[in-house]
Amino acid sequence: MMLTKSEALQLIDQGEKVTHKFFTPYEFIAKSDDPEYYQDENGLLLISDFWDHRQHSEWQTGWSVFTPIK
């Protein structure tokens, strides 16, 4: 199910990992222990301006809950 950016942000706040149609099958964004950061699939901390660079219309939809590939 495709989500909007605001829905994806709500899910992240609830502890879910989310991905986007532009991400590879292994990429996701998740909440970090530090509220100033998000965390990616490699455990790297991303500053909250991650979202500032994703303001264009193509980032407003196309989000989904991340499901690991087995």
C-alpha positions as CSV (number, residue, x, y, z in Angstrom):
1,M,0.0,0.0,0.0
2,M,1.4,3.4,-1.0
3,L,1.5,6.1,1.6
4,T,1.9,9.8,1.6
5,K,5.0,11.5,3.1
6,S,3.0,12.6,6.2
7,E,1.6,9.1,6.7
8,A,5.2,7.7,6.4
9,L,6.4,10.2,9.0
10,Q,3.7,9.1,11.4
11,L,4.7,5.5,11.0
12,I,8.3,6.3,11.6
13,D,7.3,8.0,14.8
14,Q,5.5,4.8,15.8
15,G,8.7,2.8,15.2
16,E,8.1,1.5,11.7
17,K,10.7,1.4,8.9
18,V,9.6,3.0,5.7
19,T,10.9,3.0,2.2
20,H,10.2,4.9,-1.0
21,K,9.6,3.9,-4.6
22,F,12.9,5.6,-5.5
23,F,14.9,3.6,-2.9
24,T,16.5,0.2,-3.7
25,P,14.7,-2.9,-2.2
26,Y,17.2,-2.8,0.7
27,E,16.9,0.9,1.7
28,F,14.7,2.3,4.5
29,I,14.4,5.2,6.9
30,A,13.7,4.6,10.6
31,K,13.5,6.4,13.9
32,S,16.7,6.7,15.8
33,D,17.3,6.8,19.5
34,D,18.2,10.4,19.2
35,P,15.2,12.6,18.1
36,E,17.5,14.9,16.1
37,Y,18.3,12.0,13.7
38,Y,16.8,9.3,11.5
39,Q,18.6,6.0,10.8
40,D,19.1,4.2,7.5
41,E,19.5,0.5,6.7
42,N,23.2,0.7,7.4
43,G,22.7,2.2,10.8
44,L,24.0,5.6,9.7
45,L,22.4,8.6,11.4
46,L,20.8,11.1,9.1
47,I,20.1,14.6,10.3
48,S,16.5,15.6,10.2
49,D,17.1,17.8,7.2
50,F,16.8,14.6,5.2
51,W,13.2,15.7,4.7
52,D,14.2,19.2,3.6
53,H,15.7,17.7,0.5
54,R,12.6,15.8,-0.3
55,Q,10.0,18.5,-0.7
56,H,9.2,18.1,-4.4
57,S,6.0,16.5,-5.5
58,E,7.6,13.1,-6.3
59,W,8.4,12.7,-2.6
60,Q,4.9,13.5,-1.4
61,T,3.7,10.0,-2.3
62,G,5.2,6.6,-3.0
63,W,6.1,5.6,0.5
64,S,5.4,2.2,2.1
65,V,6.3,0.1,5.1
66,F,9.6,-1.6,4.6
67,T,9.5,-5.4,4.2
68,P,12.9,-7.1,4.2
69,I,13.7,-9.3,1.2
70,K,14.5,-12.8,2.1
